[in-house]
Amino acid sequence: MLKILIAVDGSELSLDGVRHALALLRQGLRASVVLAHVQEPATLYEMVTARDPALIAAASIEAGEHLMASACALLDVAGVPYETDVGVGDVAHTLVDMIERSDCALVIIGARGQGAIRSALLGSVSQQVAHASPVPVTIVKHAQMPESTGGDGDAGADAEVRNQPGSIPG
């Protein structure tokens, strides 16, 4: 069965990725889901003040689980089984490690939708993952809903599929 890794960080943008995956599953895609979250490494100040690496690691995992709660709730309501994976490190590289470790065949990740120039200057996790991932990556852009529409936030997510080198554009 196809396994999809969905990168989540607790933001509404990452929930757009979960909603996109749910839409695919409702349309008949047979797949299992891995929710993945990556915590940034502890700062030098945090390491000095905590003095216990195990305490810092436990706090990072707990924070990651807390940030995945909304995504877990969406999947629970939809009755979709899933597993979770929380990592610590550079976000893009750690996500690629998670993709490989969990043997996923597809990645779904939300994007800020910032302009091309700003993305090039600042870099973006979704772009870094798309370039480094060994599997296809779907980048779900967050559509800005006009205030007067009163949309539910679910209808506005557009997906852009970034094909990996050597893949067949679909």
C-alpha positions as CSV (number, residue, x, y, z in Angstrom):
1,M,0.0,0.0,0.0
2,L,1.2,3.5,-0.8
3,K,2.6,5.4,2.2
4,I,2.3,9.2,2.4
5,L,4.4,11.4,4.7
6,I,2.7,14.6,5.6
7,A,4.9,17.3,7.1
8,V,3.2,19.2,9.9
9,D,4.3,22.0,12.1
10,G,1.1,23.1,13.9
11,S,0.4,25.9,11.4
12,E,-2.8,26.3,9.3
13,L,-0.5,25.9,6.3
14,S,0.5,22.4,7.3
15,L,-3.1,21.5,8.0
16,D,-3.8,22.4,4.4
17,G,-1.5,19.5,3.5
18,V,-3.5,17.2,5.8
19,R,-6.8,18.3,4.2
20,H,-5.3,17.7,0.7
21,A,-4.3,14.2,1.7
22,L,-7.8,13.6,3.2
23,A,-9.4,14.8,-0.1
24,L,-7.2,12.3,-2.0
25,L,-8.2,9.5,0.4
26,R,-11.9,10.4,0.0
27,Q,-11.5,10.1,-3.8
28,G,-10.4,6.5,-3.4
29,L,-6.6,6.7,-3.0
30,R,-5.6,3.7,-0.9
31,A,-2.7,4.8,1.3
32,S,-1.4,4.9,4.8
33,V,-0.3,8.1,6.5
34,V,2.8,9.2,8.5
35,L,2.5,12.6,10.2
36,A,6.0,14.0,10.5
37,H,7.2,16.9,12.6
38,V,10.8,18.2,13.0
39,Q,11.9,20.3,16.0
40,E,14.8,22.7,15.6
41,P,17.8,21.7,17.8
42,A,18.1,23.2,21.2
43,T,19.9,26.5,21.4
44,L,23.2,26.8,23.3
45,Y,21.3,28.7,26.0
46,E,18.8,25.9,26.4
47,M,21.5,23.3,26.6
48,V,23.5,25.3,29.3
49,T,20.4,26.0,31.4
50,A,18.8,22.6,31.2
51,R,22.1,20.7,31.8
52,D,20.4,17.4,31.0
53,P,20.3,16.3,27.3
54,A,17.7,13.7,28.0
55,L,15.4,16.4,29.4
56,I,15.9,18.6,26.3
57,A,15.2,15.6,24.0
58,A,12.0,14.7,25.9
59,A,10.8,18.3,25.8
60,S,11.5,18.4,22.0
61,I,9.4,15.3,21.5
62,E,6.6,16.5,23.7
63,A,6.5,19.9,21.9
64,G,6.5,18.1,18.5
65,E,3.6,15.9,19.6
66,H,1.7,19.0,20.8
67,L,2.2,20.7,17.5
68,M,0.9,17.7,15.6
69,A,-2.3,17.5,17.7
70,S,-4.5,19.4,15.2
71,A,-3.4,17.2,12.3
72,C,-4.0,14.1,14.4
73,A,-7.5,15.4,15.2
74,L,-8.3,15.9,11.6
75,L,-7.3,12.4,10.7
76,D,-9.1,11.0,13.8
77,V,-12.4,12.7,12.8
78,A,-12.0,11.3,9.3
79,G,-11.3,7.8,10.7
80,V,-7.9,7.6,8.9
81,P,-5.3,5.5,10.7
82,Y,-1.8,7.1,10.9
83,E,1.5,6.9,12.6
84,T,3.6,9.8,13.9
85,D,7.3,10.6,13.7
86,V,9.0,13.5,15.6
87,G,12.5,14.3,14.8
88,V,15.1,16.9,15.9
89,G,17.5,18.7,13.6
90,D,17.6,20.6,10.4
91,V,14.0,20.5,9.2
92,A,14.5,19.7,5.5
93,H,17.3,17.1,5.9
94,T,15.5,15.5,8.8
95,L,12.3,15.2,6.8
96,V,14.2,13.5,4.0
97,D,15.7,11.1,6.5
98,M,12.1,10.4,7.8
99,I,10.9,9.8,4.2
100,E,13.6,7.2,3.6
101,R,13.3,5.6,7.1
102,S,9.5,5.2,6.8
103,D,9.6,4.0,3.2
104,C,7.1,6.6,2.0
105,A,6.3,6.9,-1.7
106,L,4.9,10.4,-1.6
107,V,5.3,13.6,0.5
108,I,2.8,16.3,1.1
109,I,3.9,19.6,2.6
110,G,2.4,23.0,3.0
111,A,4.0,26.1,1.7
112,R,3.9,29.8,2.6
113,G,3.3,30.8,-0.9
114,Q,5.9,33.5,-0.8
115,G,7.2,34.9,-4.1
116,A,10.0,33.3,-6.1
117,I,12.5,35.9,-5.3
118,R,11.8,35.8,-1.5
119,S,11.9,32.0,-1.6
120,A,15.3,32.1,-3.4
121,L,16.8,34.5,-1.0
122,L,15.4,33.0,2.2
123,G,15.1,29.4,1.1
124,S,12.0,27.4,2.0
125,V,11.6,24.1,3.7
126,S,9.1,22.9,1.0
127,Q,11.6,23.8,-1.8
128,Q,14.5,22.1,0.0
129,V,12.5,19.0,0.6
130,A,11.3,19.0,-3.1
131,H,14.9,19.1,-4.2
132,A,16.3,16.6,-1.8
133,S,13.5,14.1,-1.6
134,P,13.9,10.7,-3.2
135,V,10.1,10.6,-3.9
136,P,7.6,13.0,-5.4
137,V,6.6,15.9,-3.3
138,T,3.3,17.7,-3.4
139,I,3.5,21.3,-2.2
140,V,0.1,22.5,-1.0
141,K,-0.2,26.3,-1.3
142,H,-2.4,28.1,1.1
143,A,-5.0,30.1,-0.8
144,Q,-5.9,33.4,0.8
145,M,-9.6,33.5,1.2
146,P,-11.3,36.9,0.8
147,E,-12.7,38.0,4.2
148,S,-16.2,38.4,2.8
149,T,-16.5,34.8,1.6
150,G,-16.6,33.2,5.0
151,G,-14.9,30.0,3.5
152,D,-14.2,27.1,5.8
153,G,-10.5,27.1,4.9
154,D,-10.8,23.6,3.3
155,A,-11.8,24.6,-0.1
156,G,-8.9,27.1,-0.7
157,A,-6.0,24.7,-0.7
158,D,-4.4,24.3,-4.1
159,A,-1.7,21.7,-4.7
160,E,1.3,22.0,-6.9
161,V,3.1,18.8,-7.7
162,R,6.9,19.1,-8.0
163,N,8.2,16.2,-10.0
164,Q,11.6,14.8,-9.2
165,P,14.3,14.6,-11.9
166,G,13.6,11.7,-14.1
167,S,9.9,11.4,-13.2
168,I,7.1,11.7,-15.7
169,P,5.1,14.9,-15.5
170,G,1.5,14.2,-14.9
